[in-house]
Amino acid sequence: MSSLGPRSRTYQRLEKDPIEIDGSRHSGSGTIVRYSIALATLLRRPVHVINARMKRDKPGLRRQHLASVLAAAELCGGNVERAAVGATTFTYHPGPSISGGSYAWDIGTAGSATMLALGILPILAFADRRVEARITGGIFQDFAPSPHHMQHVLAVALASMGLHIDIHVLKAGYVPHGVGILEVRVEPSSAMLIPFKRLESKRVTHVQGIAFASHLAERHVAERMARACESRLAEVGVTSNIRCLNDREALQAGAGLAIWNQDPTGVLAGADQAGRRGRSSEMIGRFVADALHFDLATGATVDRHLADMLVLFAALARGTSRYLAPAITDHVNSNLWLVETFGATSRVVDRCVEIEGVSLAPNS
């Protein structure tokens, strides 16, 4: 792992007692680990994490979580104590700067490259200059966002806050072998992030999407996912344009479907699902269509996943972000609890999420 270029934005290091983060709270997931490290890096507060992922079948850090912690440390010149695969307790001390440049991180397993990207994106938003990173690991899998959702939904939302990111799949990767490559490019914010405000719900009548399949062209998997999704959407009055991509570069066979709406002033939502043994193409197509329709039918202005992804960025912004979630999930509550631990304030009224940010300045 290495970064190119000598310049770095200097931050005043604050030597304070570590903030204790109980990783078993709320969702008890690896997201608590990733996001607590991101916040510690940005706000220059050491953290002592206990009970990491204690609610999971295999508690403690997995390779993908450890990779996220080490990537953050590399970005800011920080250090980590007792972090290892299987560790449930560790301490992280952020460094004095966040350096831009070129990076490469290899999870070493099929662990989620998109989840690692989510964990470091808030840090990259405040780097001293442009960042280009390549992350090797799993690309399409359950319990992780698809790269297409991140590019066509999350990136659009962040652009409205003043942060510009690009996410591209250079090579697909699937469970169990991984070795996919995700490229992340970030233009750091030159000013405080703008609050995210979406309270007006509009009827969505058209969506776009990508049906992606590796080594499955002869079974027409991409086309079958797309047709099933388009048919289901048509039943509820939504037209769609889903592009089919057949890939031959991945190490193994696999697939994923993502759809999205990009209304720049109203609803910003998407849905996705990865392929899996026993999950037919038609099942995937119908599931993705139904998930998006359910979220939109609630009158929400963001989808269920964007609702929790936005929390961290809203907590760093200047002012109050407000948006309507389809439901207040455990991940939303978990992220709200975490940002409040670091000084942001929030409240939820019905399904309206409000977050008062800490006004983090690029040169603070």
PyMOL commands that set and color helices and strands:
alter all, ss='L'
color gray80, all
select helices_A, chain A and resi 30-43+63-76+113-124+147-159+217-219+221-235+281-297+304-316+330-341
alter helices_A, ss='H'
color red, helices_A
select strands_A, chain A and resi 9-10+19-22+47-50+79-81+90-93+97-98+101-106+131-137+164-171+180-187+197-198+206-214+239-247+254-262+268-274+320-324+345-349+352-356
alter strands_A, ss='S'
color yellow, strands_A
deselect
rebuild
show_as cartoon
